[in-house]
Amino acid sequence: MFITNNQPIILYKYLTKDILKYFLFALFALVILIFFIDFIELFRRSSNKAAVRHLVKAEVFDIINMALLKISGNIQKILPFAALIGSIACFNQWRKKNYYIVCKTSGISLWKILSPILVSFFLIGLASIIILNPFATLLSKKYDNLQSIFFGTKNLKSLSFDTKGFWIKQISKDSYLLINASKINENLNTLLDVNIFVYDNDKNFEKKIHANRAVFSEQKLDLFEGRVTNNNSKLEIFKRLTFYIKSNPQNLNVATIEPEKIFIFDFPGYLKQMQQYGLNTSQHLLHFFRLICHPFLIISMILLSASLMLRSSERKIEVGIVSLSLVVGFSLYFIGDFIFALGSSEKLPPLLSGFGPTLIGLFAGCYLTSDIDDANMKNSK
């Protein structure tokens, strides 16, 4: 192979396409494997719910549809693993075909070879959080809706928090109450600036109630200083109004939106609102940091596998090096999960828990890759 003194653009394109091909093969194989695992698990759950009369029976096509809805979210999670496995397979082929040896003897450093590859995978990671993340979030919400239809949901005994305040569902005799409040006290029993939407047993809207204050007591909800607007637009003013509810208010807690169900661009505003209401932001902040680190985690996997697989120039497959590369890559990911759990329990600062594991892997990969280049320069001299 003859390489000119100019930048070998054609060579870089070929090597980048080569590793992307192995990456796509690995990604496809992992997606198919996880799809069948999800399908089997959903089929088992539907079989267990077959005797429950009030639930809709899930057919095979419904189960396939639910498994398909999880694919986009699964792709985002397994991108680092696909990058690791695909790069290991690709670098092993480079050794067998002497690609790296030819580049090394032509004076092309490992960093020059990896630079276009790292840029490509960084763009893939960037696309996963900008394009794939919102798409996966929408499909996740649809999956949850189907899950509630076929498998049922737990009774809501928590105050859910979103960008429009606190929400809770309650049952009062023959009515359903959907309660929204802009503020809540520390004891979770007094709501301020309350709007209540009242529905009958057939889920038909009856009236809307606005109150300045609402207080939970033993199986009772007292409203103070408000107005009632019926579905015929008739307005009534009250000083106190009482609803008898079936749930125990002492069991209430605040449930925020799961981090996986928030668009990445909505995170800053949602976190700011959580801080304003005094809610714990650790888990959401950690998830936001991990999303930001996702492209860097992918290129960390590439650097680690390259620094281990291309350290030796022998053409034979060394099972030990392949195993070590897999162990190092998977360890980086699962150690990150462990540190994430410590951060969620507030045993570590969110900034350290969110960025720490990825940056350690990134710096380790950079150091090991530079070490290979330094060794090659010394040998050439």
Secondary structure, DSSP 8 states (H G I E B T S, - for coil): ----SS--HHHHHHHHHHHHHHHHHHHHHHHHHHHHHHHHHHHHHHHHTTT-TTS----HHHHHHHHHHTHHHHHHHHHHHHHHHHHHHHHHHHHHTTHHHHHHHTT--HHHHHHHHHHHHHHHHHHIIIIIHHHHHHHHHHHHHHHHHHH------SEEEETTEEEEEEEETTEEEEEEEEEE-TTS-EEEEEEEEEE-TT--EEEEEEEEEEEEETTEEEEEEEEEEETT--EEEEEEEEEE-SS-GGG--EEE--GGGS-GGGHHHHHHHHHHTT---HHHHHHHHHHHHHHHHHHHHHHHHHHHHTS---SS--HHHHHHHHHHHHHHHHHHHHHHHHHHTTSS-HHHHHHHHHHHHHHHHHHHHHHHHHHHHHHH-
